[in-house]
């Protein structure tokens, strides 16, 4: 196992917590929004040693691609 900073794990936990608590009033597009957080979470998992979680990202990636196609969507569905 490669040594990691505790901050990397705290950031990953924060990203996951944000996604689990996302509500209809959360903005989808732009900085510090649902899509931005999904992208950060996917990158964090891909850079981690969590192989099983990496294999399970396909559902989140598919959902992200669906949200990216909704240019006019201002708030999380």
PDB file of N, CA, C and O in Angstrom:
ATOM      1  N   UNK A   1       0.842  -1.182   0.000  1.00  0.00           N
ATOM      2  CA  UNK A   1       0.000   0.000   0.000  1.00  0.00           C
ATOM      3  C   UNK A   1       0.886   1.243   0.000  1.00  0.00           C
ATOM      4  O   UNK A   1       1.842   1.343   0.769  1.00  0.00           O
ATOM      5  N   UNK A   2       0.556   2.166  -0.858  1.00  0.00           N
ATOM      6  CA  UNK A   2       1.313   3.406  -0.974  1.00  0.00           C
ATOM      7  C   UNK A   2       0.847   4.370   0.117  1.00  0.00           C
ATOM      8  O   UNK A   2      -0.355   4.576   0.285  1.00  0.00           O
ATOM      9  N   UNK A   3       1.786   4.961   0.859  1.00  0.00           N
ATOM     10  CA  UNK A   3       1.386   5.930   1.892  1.00  0.00           C
ATOM     11  C   UNK A   3       0.667   7.131   1.272  1.00  0.00           C
ATOM     12  O   UNK A   3       1.091   7.663   0.246  1.00  0.00           O
ATOM     13  N   UNK A   4      -0.419   7.544   1.908  1.00  0.00           N
ATOM     14  CA  UNK A   4      -1.209   8.688   1.438  1.00  0.00           C
ATOM     15  C   UNK A   4      -1.396   9.666   2.582  1.00  0.00           C
ATOM     16  O   UNK A   4      -1.365   9.291   3.754  1.00  0.00           O
ATOM     17  N   UNK A   5      -1.586  10.896   2.230  1.00  0.00           N
ATOM     18  CA  UNK A   5      -1.890  11.933   3.206  1.00  0.00           C
ATOM     19  C   UNK A   5      -3.296  11.719   3.740  1.00  0.00           C
ATOM     20  O   UNK A   5      -4.198  11.334   2.995  1.00  0.00           O
ATOM     21  N   UNK A   6      -3.483  11.965   5.016  1.00  0.00           N
ATOM     22  CA  UNK A   6      -4.813  11.852   5.614  1.00  0.00           C
ATOM     23  C   UNK A   6      -5.786  12.819   4.942  1.00  0.00           C
ATOM     24  O   UNK A   6      -6.986  12.551   4.895  1.00  0.00           O
ATOM     25  N   UNK A   7      -5.288  13.926   4.429  1.00  0.00           N
ATOM     26  CA  UNK A   7      -6.137  14.908   3.756  1.00  0.00           C
ATOM     27  C   UNK A   7      -6.800  14.317   2.507  1.00  0.00           C
ATOM     28  O   UNK A   7      -7.928  14.679   2.172  1.00  0.00           O
ATOM     29  N   UNK A   8      -6.101  13.412   1.822  1.00  0.00           N
ATOM     30  CA  UNK A   8      -6.693  12.783   0.642  1.00  0.00           C
ATOM     31  C   UNK A   8      -7.923  11.971   1.033  1.00  0.00           C
ATOM     32  O   UNK A   8      -8.931  11.984   0.328  1.00  0.00           O
ATOM     33  N   UNK A   9      -7.837  11.268   2.153  1.00  0.00           N
ATOM     34  CA  UNK A   9      -8.971  10.479   2.628  1.00  0.00           C
ATOM     35  C   UNK A   9     -10.091  11.372   3.150  1.00  0.00           C
ATOM     36  O   UNK A   9     -11.269  11.063   2.968  1.00  0.00           O
ATOM     37  N   UNK A  10      -9.730  12.470   3.792  1.00  0.00           N
ATOM     38  CA  UNK A  10     -10.748  13.411   4.267  1.00  0.00           C
ATOM     39  C   UNK A  10     -11.478  14.060   3.086  1.00  0.00           C
ATOM     40  O   UNK A  10     -12.698  14.222   3.122  1.00  0.00           O
ATOM     41  N   UNK A  11     -10.737  14.427   2.050  1.00  0.00           N
ATOM     42  CA  UNK A  11     -11.354  15.001   0.851  1.00  0.00           C
ATOM     43  C   UNK A  11     -12.287  13.997   0.186  1.00  0.00           C
ATOM     44  O   UNK A  11     -13.389  14.351  -0.233  1.00  0.00           O
ATOM     45  N   UNK A  12     -11.850  12.755   0.090  1.00  0.00           N
ATOM     46  CA  UNK A  12     -12.677  11.707  -0.500  1.00  0.00           C
ATOM     47  C   UNK A  12     -13.960  11.517   0.304  1.00  0.00           C
ATOM     48  O   UNK A  12     -15.041  11.382  -0.270  1.00  0.00           O
ATOM     49  N   UNK A  13     -13.844  11.506   1.611  1.00  0.00           N
ATOM     50  CA  UNK A  13     -15.021  11.384   2.469  1.00  0.00           C
ATOM     51  C   UNK A  13     -15.961  12.566   2.324  1.00  0.00           C
ATOM     52  O   UNK A  13     -17.180  12.395   2.335  1.00  0.00           O
ATOM     53  N   UNK A  14     -15.410  13.756   2.189  1.00  0.00           N
ATOM     54  CA  UNK A  14     -16.229  14.949   1.982  1.00  0.00           C
ATOM     55  C   UNK A  14     -16.958  14.920   0.650  1.00  0.00           C
ATOM     56  O   UNK A  14     -18.123  15.310   0.560  1.00  0.00           O
ATOM     57  N   UNK A  15     -16.266  14.457  -0.383  1.00  0.00           N
ATOM     58  CA  UNK A  15     -16.887  14.349  -1.704  1.00  0.00           C
ATOM     59  C   UNK A  15     -18.042  13.344  -1.666  1.00  0.00           C
ATOM     60  O   UNK A  15     -19.114  13.602  -2.213  1.00  0.00           O
ATOM     61  N   UNK A  16     -17.819  12.219  -1.029  1.00  0.00           N
ATOM     62  CA  UNK A  16     -18.859  11.201  -0.912  1.00  0.00           C
ATOM     63  C   UNK A  16     -20.047  11.714  -0.106  1.00  0.00           C
ATOM     64  O   UNK A  16     -21.199  11.478  -0.471  1.00  0.00           O
ATOM     65  N   UNK A  17     -19.768  12.407   0.976  1.00  0.00           N
ATOM     66  CA  UNK A  17     -20.833  12.961   1.812  1.00  0.00           C
ATOM     67  C   UNK A  17     -21.672  13.962   1.026  1.00  0.00           C
ATOM     68  O   UNK A  17     -22.899  13.961   1.132  1.00  0.00           O
ATOM     69  N   UNK A  18     -21.025  14.809   0.245  1.00  0.00           N
ATOM     70  CA  UNK A  18     -21.736  15.786  -0.590  1.00  0.00           C
ATOM     71  C   UNK A  18     -22.677  15.065  -1.552  1.00  0.00           C
ATOM     72  O   UNK A  18     -23.845  15.432  -1.674  1.00  0.00           O
ATOM     73  N   UNK A  19     -22.171  14.044  -2.231  1.00  0.00           N
ATOM     74  CA  UNK A  19     -22.991  13.337  -3.206  1.00  0.00           C
ATOM     75  C   UNK A  19     -24.156  12.611  -2.547  1.00  0.00           C
ATOM     76  O   UNK A  19     -25.252  12.560  -3.105  1.00  0.00           O
ATOM     77  N   UNK A  20     -23.930  12.059  -1.382  1.00  0.00           N
ATOM     78  CA  UNK A  20     -25.001  11.340  -0.685  1.00  0.00           C
ATOM     79  C   UNK A  20     -26.086  12.283  -0.181  1.00  0.00           C
ATOM     80  O   UNK A  20     -27.234  11.876  -0.002  1.00  0.00           O
ATOM     81  N   UNK A  21     -25.727  13.531   0.047  1.00  0.00           N
ATOM     82  CA  UNK A  21     -26.703  14.478   0.596  1.00  0.00           C
ATOM     83  C   UNK A  21     -27.257  15.445  -0.453  1.00  0.00           C
ATOM     84  O   UNK A  21     -28.030  16.340  -0.111  1.00  0.00           O
ATOM     85  N   UNK A  22     -26.876  15.279  -1.723  1.00  0.00           N
ATOM     86  CA  UNK A  22     -27.326  16.190  -2.779  1.00  0.00           C
ATOM     87  C   UNK A  22     -28.850  16.202  -2.857  1.00  0.00           C
ATOM     88  O   UNK A  22     -29.499  15.156  -2.850  1.00  0.00           O
ATOM     89  N   UNK A  23     -29.397  17.400  -2.930  1.00  0.00           N
ATOM     90  CA  UNK A  23     -30.845  17.597  -2.968  1.00  0.00           C
ATOM     91  C   UNK A  23     -31.237  18.387  -4.204  1.00  0.00           C
ATOM     92  O   UNK A  23     -30.376  18.836  -4.961  1.00  0.00           O
ATOM     93  N   UNK A  24     -32.512  18.553  -4.403  1.00  0.00           N
ATOM     94  CA  UNK A  24     -33.023  19.182  -5.623  1.00  0.00           C
ATOM     95  C   UNK A  24     -32.616  20.647  -5.768  1.00  0.00           C
ATOM     96  O   UNK A  24     -32.687  21.186  -6.872  1.00  0.00           O
ATOM     97  N   UNK A  25     -32.200  21.296  -4.710  1.00  0.00           N
ATOM     98  CA  UNK A  25     -31.811  22.707  -4.809  1.00  0.00           C
ATOM     99  C   UNK A  25     -30.330  22.885  -5.166  1.00  0.00           C
ATOM    100  O   UNK A  25     -29.867  24.013  -5.336  1.00  0.00           O
ATOM    101  N   UNK A  26     -29.594  21.792  -5.279  1.00  0.00           N
ATOM    102  CA  UNK A  26     -28.173  21.864  -5.617  1.00  0.00           C
ATOM    103  C   UNK A  26     -28.027  22.111  -7.111  1.00  0.00           C
ATOM    104  O   UNK A  26     -28.693  21.468  -7.923  1.00  0.00           O
ATOM    105  N   UNK A  27     -27.156  23.043  -7.468  1.00  0.00           N
ATOM    106  CA  UNK A  27     -26.901  23.330  -8.877  1.00  0.00           C
ATOM    107  C   UNK A  27     -26.114  22.178  -9.499  1.00  0.00           C
ATOM    108  O   UNK A  27     -25.302  21.529  -8.839  1.00  0.00           O
ATOM    109  N   UNK A  28     -26.380  21.937 -10.805  1.00  0.00           N
ATOM    110  CA  UNK A  28     -25.748  20.838 -11.516  1.00  0.00           C
ATOM    111  C   UNK A  28     -24.488  21.290 -12.247  1.00  0.00           C
ATOM    112  O   UNK A  28     -23.450  20.638 -12.139  1.00  0.00           O
ATOM    113  N   UNK A  29     -24.561  22.387 -12.984  1.00  0.00           N
ATOM    114  CA  UNK A  29     -23.456  22.842 -13.824  1.00  0.00           C
ATOM    115  C   UNK A  29     -22.708  24.009 -13.180  1.00  0.00           C
ATOM    116  O   UNK A  29     -23.283  24.816 -12.449  1.00  0.00           O
ATOM    117  N   UNK A  30     -21.400  24.071 -13.477  1.00  0.00           N
ATOM    118  CA  UNK A  30     -20.576  25.161 -12.971  1.00  0.00           C
ATOM    119  C   UNK A  30     -19.587  24.677 -11.923  1.00  0.00           C
ATOM    120  O   UNK A  30     -19.453  23.480 -11.671  1.00  0.00           O
ATOM    121  N   UNK A  31     -18.899  25.637 -11.320  1.00  0.00           N
ATOM    122  CA  UNK A  31     -17.922  25.315 -10.272  1.00  0.00           C
ATOM    123  C   UNK A  31     -18.629  25.042  -8.956  1.00  0.00           C
ATOM    124  O   UNK A  31     -19.635  25.672  -8.630  1.00  0.00           O
ATOM    125  N   UNK A  32     -18.088  24.098  -8.212  1.00  0.00           N
ATOM    126  CA  UNK A  32     -18.602  23.742  -6.887  1.00  0.00           C
ATOM    127  C   UNK A  32     -20.064  23.304  -6.955  1.00  0.00           C
ATOM    128  O   UNK A  32     -20.886  23.708  -6.133  1.00  0.00           O
ATOM    129  N   UNK A  33     -20.371  22.468  -7.951  1.00  0.00           N
ATOM    130  CA  UNK A  33     -21.723  21.974  -8.165  1.00  0.00           C
ATOM    131  C   UNK A  33     -21.712  20.451  -8.166  1.00  0.00           C
ATOM    132  O   UNK A  33     -20.678  19.832  -7.912  1.00  0.00           O
ATOM    133  N   UNK A  34     -22.853  19.855  -8.448  1.00  0.00           N
ATOM    134  CA  UNK A  34     -22.966  18.400  -8.442  1.00  0.00           C
ATOM    135  C   UNK A  34     -22.003  17.763  -9.441  1.00  0.00           C
ATOM    136  O   UNK A  34     -21.276  16.834  -9.090  1.00  0.00           O
ATOM    137  N   UNK A  35     -21.990  18.247 -10.672  1.00  0.00           N
ATOM    138  CA  UNK A  35     -21.080  17.670 -11.677  1.00  0.00           C
ATOM    139  C   UNK A  35     -19.620  17.868 -11.306  1.00  0.00           C
ATOM    140  O   UNK A  35     -18.806  16.963 -11.493  1.00  0.00           O
ATOM    141  N   UNK A  36     -19.286  19.013 -10.796  1.00  0.00           N
ATOM    142  CA  UNK A  36     -17.918  19.279 -10.364  1.00  0.00           C
ATOM    143  C   UNK A  36     -17.511  18.287  -9.278  1.00  0.00           C
ATOM    144  O   UNK A  36     -16.401  17.756  -9.301  1.00  0.00           O
ATOM    145  N   UNK A  37     -18.395  18.042  -8.343  1.00  0.00           N
ATOM    146  CA  UNK A  37     -18.110  17.107  -7.262  1.00  0.00           C
ATOM    147  C   UNK A  37     -18.014  15.668  -7.772  1.00  0.00           C
ATOM    148  O   UNK A  37     -17.150  14.911  -7.331  1.00  0.00           O
ATOM    149  N   UNK A  38     -18.891  15.291  -8.695  1.00  0.00           N
ATOM    150  CA  UNK A  38     -18.822  13.948  -9.272  1.00  0.00           C
ATOM    151  C   UNK A  38     -17.472  13.747  -9.960  1.00  0.00           C
ATOM    152  O   UNK A  38     -16.840  12.704  -9.793  1.00  0.00           O
ATOM    153  N   UNK A  39     -17.031  14.739 -10.731  1.00  0.00           N
ATOM    154  CA  UNK A  39     -15.730  14.636 -11.414  1.00  0.00           C
ATOM    155  C   UNK A  39     -14.586  14.505 -10.414  1.00  0.00           C
ATOM    156  O   UNK A  39     -13.681  13.695 -10.614  1.00  0.00           O
ATOM    157  N   UNK A  40     -14.616  15.288  -9.348  1.00  0.00           N
ATOM    158  CA  UNK A  40     -13.573  15.204  -8.327  1.00  0.00           C
ATOM    159  C   UNK A  40     -13.577  13.833  -7.656  1.00  0.00           C
ATOM    160  O   UNK A  40     -12.519  13.253  -7.413  1.00  0.00           O
ATOM    161  N   UNK A  41     -14.769  13.319  -7.356  1.00  0.00           N
ATOM    162  CA  UNK A  41     -14.890  12.020  -6.707  1.00  0.00           C
ATOM    163  C   UNK A  41     -14.356  10.913  -7.618  1.00  0.00           C
ATOM    164  O   UNK A  41     -13.610  10.044  -7.166  1.00  0.00           O
ATOM    165  N   UNK A  42     -14.731  10.941  -8.889  1.00  0.00           N
ATOM    166  CA  UNK A  42     -14.250   9.934  -9.840  1.00  0.00           C
ATOM    167  C   UNK A  42     -12.729   9.980  -9.934  1.00  0.00           C
ATOM    168  O   UNK A  42     -12.078   8.936  -9.915  1.00  0.00           O
ATOM    169  N   UNK A  43     -12.161  11.165 -10.036  1.00  0.00           N
ATOM    170  CA  UNK A  43     -10.700  11.294 -10.105  1.00  0.00           C
ATOM    171  C   UNK A  43     -10.033  10.791  -8.833  1.00  0.00           C
ATOM    172  O   UNK A  43      -8.997  10.129  -8.895  1.00  0.00           O
ATOM    173  N   UNK A  44     -10.618  11.099  -7.685  1.00  0.00           N
ATOM    174  CA  UNK A  44     -10.048  10.642  -6.412  1.00  0.00           C
ATOM    175  C   UNK A  44     -10.050   9.125  -6.333  1.00  0.00           C
ATOM    176  O   UNK A  44      -9.074   8.527  -5.879  1.00  0.00           O
ATOM    177  N   UNK A  45     -11.127   8.500  -6.766  1.00  0.00           N
ATOM    178  CA  UNK A  45     -11.208   7.040  -6.729  1.00  0.00           C
ATOM    179  C   UNK A  45     -10.227   6.426  -7.719  1.00  0.00           C
ATOM    180  O   UNK A  45      -9.556   5.445  -7.400  1.00  0.00           O
ATOM    181  N   UNK A  46     -10.139   6.992  -8.912  1.00  0.00           N
ATOM    182  CA  UNK A  46      -9.201   6.464  -9.909  1.00  0.00           C
ATOM    183  C   UNK A  46      -7.748   6.561  -9.438  1.00  0.00           C
ATOM    184  O   UNK A  46      -6.927   5.717  -9.798  1.00  0.00           O
ATOM    185  N   UNK A  47      -7.426   7.572  -8.644  1.00  0.00           N
ATOM    186  CA  UNK A  47      -6.075   7.750  -8.133  1.00  0.00           C
ATOM    187  C   UNK A  47      -5.816   6.931  -6.864  1.00  0.00           C
ATOM    188  O   UNK A  47      -4.683   6.853  -6.389  1.00  0.00           O
ATOM    189  N   UNK A  48      -6.861   6.331  -6.328  1.00  0.00           N
ATOM    190  CA  UNK A  48      -6.725   5.562  -5.091  1.00  0.00           C
ATOM    191  C   UNK A  48      -6.354   4.111  -5.399  1.00  0.00           C
ATOM    192  O   UNK A  48      -6.224   3.716  -6.557  1.00  0.00           O
ATOM    193  N   UNK A  49      -6.190   3.333  -4.336  1.00  0.00           N
ATOM    194  CA  UNK A  49      -5.929   1.905  -4.472  1.00  0.00           C
ATOM    195  C   UNK A  49      -7.201   1.096  -4.246  1.00  0.00           C
ATOM    196  O   UNK A  49      -7.130  -0.109  -4.003  1.00  0.00           O
ATOM    197  N   UNK A  50      -8.348   1.734  -4.321  1.00  0.00           N
ATOM    198  CA  UNK A  50      -9.626   1.068  -4.083  1.00  0.00           C
ATOM    199  C   UNK A  50     -10.099   0.411  -5.380  1.00  0.00           C
ATOM    200  O   UNK A  50     -10.947   0.960  -6.083  1.00  0.00           O
ATOM    201  N   UNK A  51      -9.555  -0.752  -5.692  1.00  0.00           N
ATOM    202  CA  UNK A  51      -9.814  -1.425  -6.971  1.00  0.00           C
ATOM    203  C   UNK A  51     -11.283  -1.798  -7.149  1.00  0.00           C
ATOM    204  O   UNK A  51     -11.828  -1.622  -8.238  1.00  0.00           O
ATOM    205  N   UNK A  52     -11.922  -2.298  -6.125  1.00  0.00           N
ATOM    206  CA  UNK A  52     -13.325  -2.693  -6.233  1.00  0.00           C
ATOM    207  C   UNK A  52     -14.199  -1.463  -6.485  1.00  0.00           C
ATOM    208  O   UNK A  52     -15.120  -1.502  -7.301  1.00  0.00           O
ATOM    209  N   UNK A  53     -13.903  -0.384  -5.782  1.00  0.00           N
ATOM    210  CA  UNK A  53     -14.656   0.855  -5.982  1.00  0.00           C
ATOM    211  C   UNK A  53     -14.409   1.397  -7.385  1.00  0.00           C
ATOM    212  O   UNK A  53     -15.333   1.909  -8.018  1.00  0.00           O
ATOM    213  N   UNK A  54     -13.193   1.294  -7.873  1.00  0.00           N
ATOM    214  CA  UNK A  54     -12.889   1.730  -9.235  1.00  0.00           C
ATOM    215  C   UNK A  54     -13.725   0.946 -10.244  1.00  0.00           C
ATOM    216  O   UNK A  54     -14.225   1.511 -11.216  1.00  0.00           O
ATOM    217  N   UNK A  55     -13.874  -0.353 -10.009  1.00  0.00           N
ATOM    218  CA  UNK A  55     -14.666  -1.189 -10.917  1.00  0.00           C
ATOM    219  C   UNK A  55     -16.147  -0.834 -10.870  1.00  0.00           C
ATOM    220  O   UNK A  55     -16.871  -1.078 -11.835  1.00  0.00           O
ATOM    221  N   UNK A  56     -16.598  -0.268  -9.776  1.00  0.00           N
ATOM    222  CA  UNK A  56     -18.017   0.075  -9.619  1.00  0.00           C
ATOM    223  C   UNK A  56     -18.345   1.488 -10.102  1.00  0.00           C
ATOM    224  O   UNK A  56     -19.501   1.904 -10.024  1.00  0.00           O
ATOM    225  N   UNK A  57     -17.377   2.219 -10.588  1.00  0.00           N
ATOM    226  CA  UNK A  57     -17.605   3.603 -11.020  1.00  0.00           C
ATOM    227  C   UNK A  57     -18.446   3.728 -12.281  1.00  0.00           C
ATOM    228  O   UNK A  57     -18.919   4.819 -12.598  1.00  0.00           O
ATOM    229  N   UNK A  58     -18.640   2.640 -13.001  1.00  0.00           N
ATOM    230  CA  UNK A  58     -19.330   2.735 -14.290  1.00  0.00           C
ATOM    231  C   UNK A  58     -20.735   3.328 -14.148  1.00  0.00           C
ATOM    232  O   UNK A  58     -21.171   4.063 -15.034  1.00  0.00           O
ATOM    233  N   UNK A  59     -21.453   3.032 -13.065  1.00  0.00           N
ATOM    234  CA  UNK A  59     -22.791   3.589 -12.881  1.00  0.00           C
ATOM    235  C   UNK A  59     -22.740   5.096 -12.651  1.00  0.00           C
ATOM    236  O   UNK A  59     -23.539   5.848 -13.210  1.00  0.00           O
ATOM    237  N   UNK A  60     -21.801   5.524 -11.831  1.00  0.00           N
ATOM    238  CA  UNK A  60     -21.659   6.957 -11.560  1.00  0.00           C
ATOM    239  C   UNK A  60     -21.217   7.696 -12.825  1.00  0.00           C
ATOM    240  O   UNK A  60     -21.693   8.798 -13.097  1.00  0.00           O
ATOM    241  N   UNK A  61     -20.326   7.107 -13.584  1.00  0.00           N
ATOM    242  CA  UNK A  61     -19.864   7.721 -14.832  1.00  0.00           C
ATOM    243  C   UNK A  61     -21.021   7.848 -15.825  1.00  0.00           C
ATOM    244  O   UNK A  61     -21.149   8.870 -16.499  1.00  0.00           O
ATOM    245  N   UNK A  62     -21.856   6.825 -15.918  1.00  0.00           N
ATOM    246  CA  UNK A  62     -23.016   6.884 -16.814  1.00  0.00           C
ATOM    247  C   UNK A  62     -23.982   7.981 -16.373  1.00  0.00           C
ATOM    248  O   UNK A  62     -24.521   8.702 -17.212  1.00  0.00           O
ATOM    249  N   UNK A  63     -24.203   8.112 -15.081  1.00  0.00           N
ATOM    250  CA  UNK A  63     -25.091   9.158 -14.568  1.00  0.00           C
ATOM    251  C   UNK A  63     -24.501  10.544 -14.821  1.00  0.00           C
ATOM    252  O   UNK A  63     -25.223  11.477 -15.174  1.00  0.00           O
ATOM    253  N   UNK A  64     -23.195  10.672 -14.641  1.00  0.00           N
ATOM    254  CA  UNK A  64     -22.511  11.939 -14.905  1.00  0.00           C
ATOM    255  C   UNK A  64     -22.674  12.341 -16.371  1.00  0.00           C
ATOM    256  O   UNK A  64     -22.935  13.505 -16.675  1.00  0.00           O
ATOM    257  N   UNK A  65     -22.520  11.375 -17.274  1.00  0.00           N
ATOM    258  CA  UNK A  65     -22.670  11.655 -18.704  1.00  0.00           C
ATOM    259  C   UNK A  65     -24.098  12.093 -19.026  1.00  0.00           C
ATOM    260  O   UNK A  65     -24.304  12.958 -19.878  1.00  0.00           O
ATOM    261  N   UNK A  66     -25.066  11.510 -18.361  1.00  0.00           N
ATOM    262  CA  UNK A  66     -26.456  11.919 -18.538  1.00  0.00           C
ATOM    263  C   UNK A  66     -26.661  13.359 -18.070  1.00  0.00           C
ATOM    264  O   UNK A  66     -27.305  14.152 -18.757  1.00  0.00           O
ATOM    265  N   UNK A  67     -26.118  13.695 -16.911  1.00  0.00           N
ATOM    266  CA  UNK A  67     -26.239  15.066 -16.404  1.00  0.00           C
ATOM    267  C   UNK A  67     -25.527  16.073 -17.299  1.00  0.00           C
ATOM    268  O   UNK A  67     -25.998  17.198 -17.465  1.00  0.00           O
ATOM    269  N   UNK A  68     -24.389  15.675 -17.879  1.00  0.00           N
ATOM    270  CA  UNK A  68     -23.639  16.577 -18.757  1.00  0.00           C
ATOM    271  C   UNK A  68     -24.435  16.938 -20.012  1.00  0.00           C
ATOM    272  O   UNK A  68     -24.232  18.009 -20.584  1.00  0.00           O
ATOM    273  N   UNK A  69     -25.325  16.069 -20.438  1.00  0.00           N
ATOM    274  CA  UNK A  69     -26.137  16.325 -21.634  1.00  0.00           C
ATOM    275  C   UNK A  69     -27.281  17.294 -21.353  1.00  0.00           C
ATOM    276  O   UNK A  69     -27.917  17.784 -22.286  1.00  0.00           O
ATOM    277  N   UNK A  70     -27.546  17.573 -20.101  1.00  0.00           N
ATOM    278  CA  UNK A  70     -28.654  18.452 -19.723  1.00  0.00           C
ATOM    279  C   UNK A  70     -28.124  19.857 -19.469  1.00  0.00           C
ATOM    280  O   UNK A  70     -28.040  20.297 -18.322  1.00  0.00           O
ATOM    281  N   UNK A  71     -27.771  20.549 -20.527  1.00  0.00           N
ATOM    282  CA  UNK A  71     -27.177  21.884 -20.416  1.00  0.00           C
ATOM    283  C   UNK A  71     -28.071  22.885 -19.716  1.00  0.00           C
ATOM    284  O   UNK A  71     -27.577  23.776 -19.026  1.00  0.00           O
ATOM    285  N   UNK A  72     -29.361  22.759 -19.879  1.00  0.00           N
ATOM    286  CA  UNK A  72     -30.277  23.741 -19.313  1.00  0.00           C
ATOM    287  C   UNK A  72     -30.736  23.399 -17.894  1.00  0.00           C
ATOM    288  O   UNK A  72     -31.523  24.135 -17.299  1.00  0.00           O
ATOM    289  N   UNK A  73     -30.255  22.311 -17.368  1.00  0.00           N
ATOM    290  CA  UNK A  73     -30.673  21.885 -16.034  1.00  0.00           C
ATOM    291  C   UNK A  73     -29.931  22.710 -14.983  1.00  0.00           C
ATOM    292  O   UNK A  73     -28.718  22.570 -14.827  1.00  0.00           O
ATOM    293  N   UNK A  74     -30.642  23.553 -14.276  1.00  0.00           N
ATOM    294  CA  UNK A  74     -30.022  24.409 -13.274  1.00  0.00           C
ATOM    295  C   UNK A  74     -29.895  23.725 -11.923  1.00  0.00           C
ATOM    296  O   UNK A  74     -28.959  23.999 -11.172  1.00  0.00           O
ATOM    297  N   UNK A  75     -30.824  22.844 -11.613  1.00  0.00           N
ATOM    298  CA  UNK A  75     -30.825  22.225 -10.288  1.00  0.00           C
ATOM    299  C   UNK A  75     -30.879  20.712 -10.412  1.00  0.00           C
ATOM    300  O   UNK A  75     -31.426  20.165 -11.369  1.00  0.00           O
ATOM    301  N   UNK A  76     -30.301  20.057  -9.427  1.00  0.00           N
ATOM    302  CA  UNK A  76     -30.223  18.603  -9.366  1.00  0.00           C
ATOM    303  C   UNK A  76     -31.627  18.001  -9.377  1.00  0.00           C
ATOM    304  O   UNK A  76     -32.487  18.420  -8.604  1.00  0.00           O
ATOM    305  N   UNK A  77     -31.864  17.011 -10.259  1.00  0.00           N
ATOM    306  CA  UNK A  77     -33.212  16.415 -10.349  1.00  0.00           C
ATOM    307  C   UNK A  77     -33.556  15.558  -9.142  1.00  0.00           C
ATOM    308  O   UNK A  77     -34.648  14.995  -9.075  1.00  0.00           O
TER     309      UNK A  77
END
